[in-house]
């Protein structure tokens, strides 16, 4: 069974605290605040079997840093 409210994050920093996160209501990219910036993840057509069920995979694609 697939859960459409959570995503599995693939890639990005190895020490990211969570790999299973809520999907934004708008269906946009997932943006995670981490170490003075944001890690950005885009939806893929793939799914992963996780401890929380079968989830849509979001793949890391960039990091942006906070100004200053």
C-alpha positions in Angstrom: 0.0 0.0 0.0 1.3 3.5 -0.9 1.2 6.4 1.5 0.6 9.7 -0.4 1.3 11.9 2.6 5.0 11.0 3.1 8.1 10.9 1.0 11.4 9.1 1.2 14.4 11.4 0.7 17.3 10.0 -1.4 20.7 11.7 -1.7 21.9 14.8 -0.1 23.9 14.9 3.2 24.5 11.5 4.8 23.7 12.9 8.2 20.3 14.3 7.4 18.2 13.6 10.5 15.1 12.3 8.8 14.7 10.4 5.5 10.9 10.1 5.8 9.1 13.4 5.7 5.7 14.9 5.0 4.9 15.8 1.4 4.0 19.5 1.1 0.2 19.9 0.5 0.9 21.8 -2.8 2.8 18.8 -4.2 5.9 21.0 -4.7 9.5 20.1 -4.0 10.5 19.2 -0.4 12.8 21.7 1.3 14.5 20.7 4.5 16.2 23.3 6.7 19.7 21.9 7.6 23.0 23.4 8.8 22.5 27.0 7.8 20.6 26.4 4.6 18.1 24.3 2.8 18.4 20.9 1.1 16.0 20.6 -1.9 14.5 17.4 -3.1 12.4 16.8 -6.3 9.8 14.1 -6.8 10.7 11.1 -9.0 8.4 8.5 -10.5 10.1 5.9 -8.3 8.8 4.4 -5.0 10.7 2.8 -2.1 9.6 0.2 0.4 10.3 1.7 3.9 9.4 1.1 7.5 6.5 3.5 6.9 5.2 1.6 3.8 5.7 2.2 0.1 6.6 5.9 -0.4 7.3 8.2 -3.3 11.0 8.9 -3.7 12.2 12.5 -3.7 15.8 12.9 -5.0 18.2 15.6 -3.7 19.0 18.2 -6.4 20.5 21.3 -4.7 21.4 23.1 -1.6 20.8 26.8 -0.9 22.5 28.7 2.0 21.0 31.3 4.2 22.3 34.8 3.5 24.9 36.3 5.8 
